[in-house]
Amino acid sequence: MLKHKYKQAKNKATQISDICQYYLYDLFKREDLFKSVEKYCMFVGYTRSGHSLVGSLLDAHPNIIIGHELNALKLFEQGVNCQKIYYLLLQNSRRKANVGRKETGYSYQVSHQSQGKFQTIKVIGDKRGSATNLIIRTNPKILNVLPDRLDVPIKFIHVVRNPYDNITTMIARKKADLEYGINSYFTKCKTVAYLKTQIEPQDILDIRQESLIDDPKAILSQLCGFLDVEINQKYLDDCASIVFKSPKKTRFTYQWDERAIDLVKSQIDQYNFLQGYSYDD
């Protein structure tokens, strides 16, 4: 209970800080700061899938700023000025870098690179996959409004993980039951599938967490190519050094029954971005 109250207080303090930064923008804004932005990057998908890792690796690039769970899409939905949102994302990135880009007990800090800093901002965005998913599901018209608000191409990153592992980790964090986890996960899959029908195929990239762990330099190169930014070997080496050595197969820490295993399998078969995943792999 105390831990939960502490987390609520910490989240509230972060919200107050973001509000203060919102108003400070008018005092300290630089008109040319975001003129170099060429693309806006959004994450869509699921909690506990690997978005935090991917967002942190991209934020380490000198031409990319990725905020950590600012919930920028909600601000766009509320009509907040685009430049102010960019400013909040930059401040969010700086703040997270100052505390080691820590999340749920892990540090995603990349030494010797540009987390919270930049040379020229060519790509800016927010790592908030699940909340973005919810907004798209409840207000699909936002997909029609956002391009005009941004006036730059929007790129979506969709990180997937073995559904059995993803669901297990989700319910462990929320202390929820398996039925809730399965329903929640595949509701999100349905939203991603809908999103794919509303945008051009080249504007969304599916990344498998397992592939990132197996060959981080190749997948990071693919991500940077998708966002159209240049890379160098030092950047790839430093980023690869913080990636886990092997995927965490959390499904084996929970008692999955045959009915639940089969239910997830039948749902996996409905989504091409989940093809190949199984309980036993």
N, C-alpha and C positions, 0 to 999 in steps of 0.2 A: 504493500500500500504506500509506504513512504517513498519507495523507488518510483512508483507511478506519479505521485504528487510532485516529486522532484522533476521528473521529465516534463510534466505539464507546466511547471513554473519556468523551466528552461526554454520550452517552446514559446511561452508567452513573452519571455524576455527577448527572444530572437525576433518575434513579430514586432515588438515595440522598437527594436533596433532598426528593422526594415522600414517601419513607418518614419522614423527619424531621418533615415537616409533618403526616403522619398522626398521629404521637404527640403533637405539639404541640397538636393539636386539643383533647385532653382537658384541657390546661392553660389554654387561652385561649378555649374555646368560649363562644359567647353563645347561649343557648337560643332567643332570639327572632330570630336573624339570618336564618333561612331560613323563618320562618313565613309570609312573604309570597309564597313560591313558588307559582305557579298551574299551571305546566306544565314538563315536562322535555323537552328538545330533543336529538334524536339525529340524526347524519348517517349515511347509508348509501350505499355506492356504490363508487367507484373512486379509486385514487391518480391524481394529476395531472389531475383533472377540474375543479377550481375550488372545492373545498370550503374550502381555506385562506382564499381571498378572502371567500367568503360568511360563514364563521365569524367572521372579523375584522370585517366590516361589522356583523354582529349584535352582537358584543361591544362595539362602540362605542355601542350604545344604552344609555341610563341605567337601563333596567329589565331588561337582559339580560346574563347572564354566560355566555360560551362559552369553555370551556377549549380549549387547543390540544393535542390528541393525548395526553391523560392516559390514554386507554384505560379510561375509567370503566366500560364494560360488563364488562370483565374483572374489575374490583373488585366489581361487583354479583354477578357469577358466583361469586366467591370468598366471598361472604357479608359483605363489608364493610358497616358501618352506613351508611345513606343520608346521614345528616347529616355524617359524616366525608368521604364522597365529595363532597358539596356543598362542604365546606370546602376540599378538595384542588383542586376545580375553580376556586374563587375564587382561591386562592393561585397556581394555574397561570396564570390569566388575568392576575393582577397581574405575575407574573414575565415573561410574554411581552410585556406592555405596556412593561415597563421596558427591554426590549432592542429596542423598535421593532417588535414583532410580525413579526420576520423569519423567512423560510422559503425554502429553496432559492434563495438569491440575491435574493429580492424582499423589500421591506418593505411590509407591509400596515397600517402605522400610519395612523390617521385623526386628524388634528390637531383640537383643540378639542372632542373628544367624550369618551366615557366608557370607553375600553378599560381594563380592569383596575380600574375604579371603578363605582359604582352610586349611584342615589338610593334605589330600592326594587327588590329582586330579585323580579321576577315570572316570569321564565323563566331556567332554568339548564340547561346541557348541555355536551356535549363534541364537538369537531370531530375525529372519528376514523372516517371513512367506511369505508375498506377493512377495518380490523381489526374493526369492528362487523359488517361483512358476513361475515367469516370466522367469528365467534362464532355468529352466527345460523345459518350453514350447518352448523357442526359440533355445535351445541347448540340446536336450534330450540325446545326446551322453555323456554329463557330468556324467550321472548315471553309465556309463561303466568305465569311467576314475577314478572317485573319490575313489572307494574302494581300488584300487592299490596305490593311493596317500596317503591314510590315514593308511592303513594296520591295522585298527581296525574296528569292526562292526559299521555300521551306523544305528542309530535309528531316525525315523521320528515321530514328534509329530504334530498332525493335530487337531487344536481347531476349533470347529464349534459352531455357535450361531444361533438362529432362523433367517433364511434368511431375513425375513421382517425387523427385527431389524438391522441386519448387513448391509443390503443395505441402509436403512434409515440413519444410522450413517455415512456410507461411503460417501453418496452424500451430507450430511450436512457439513462434514469436507471439501470436495472438492468443495462445492457450485456447484454441477453438477445436471443434471436432472435425473429423475427416469429411463428413458430408458437406459442411460449410466450406471447407477448403476446396473441394472438388467443384462445387457450384460457383464459388467466387472465381476460381482460376479460369474456368471455361466461359464464364460470362465475359471476362476480359478478352479471351481468345475471340469470342464472337465480335467484340468491338473492333479488334485489330483487323479481322476479316472484312468488316464493314468499311473501315478506313481504307483498306487496300482497293476497294471498289470506287472510292471517291477521289483518289489521287493517281498520278502517273506512276507506273511501276519503278521508274528510275529515281523516284523521290523517297523511297523507303528501302532501308537495308536491314535484312534479317541477319543477326549475328548469334551464333550458338556459343554459350559460355564454355562448353567443353572444347570447342575449336579454338577459342581464344586462349585457354589454358594450355592446350596442346602445342600451339604455334603462335604465341602472342605477336611476334614481329610481322608475320604474314597477315593476321587479322587486323592489326593496327594499320598496316599499310593499306589494306582494303578500306578501312574506315576513313583514313585521310584522303584516299583517292575519291571516295564517295563525296567528301566535303570539299574536294578540290584545293587541298593545301599541300605544300611540299614537305618532305620529311628528310631527315638525315640519320645516319647510322647511330649517332650518339643518343638521339631522342629515342630510337627504337630500343637500344640496349638498356637505357635507364628505365624505360617503361616496363620492358620485359622482366627486369630484375625484381619487380614487386608482385608479379603475377603468381598465384598459387601454383604449386608443383603438380597437383592433381585435383580433379573435381571432388567435391564433398558429396558422397552418395548417402545423403541423409535419409533416404527412403528405408534403409536397412536399420535405422534406429527406431522405427515405428512399426507397430503390428498391423500391416496391411492384410486384409482378408481377400479371398479370391473374388468375391463380388465387387469390391472396390477396385481391385486391379483390373478386372474385366471392364468395368464401367469407364475407367480412365482410358483404357485401350480403345474402346469404341468411340470415344470422343477424339482421341488423337487421330484416328483414321479420317476425321472430317476436315482436318486442317493440314494443308500441304506444308506449312512451315514447321509442323511437328513430326512430319513423316520420318520414320527410322528410330524414333525413341521407343523404348520398351522398359518394363520393370526389371528385366534380367540383364540388360546390357551393362 
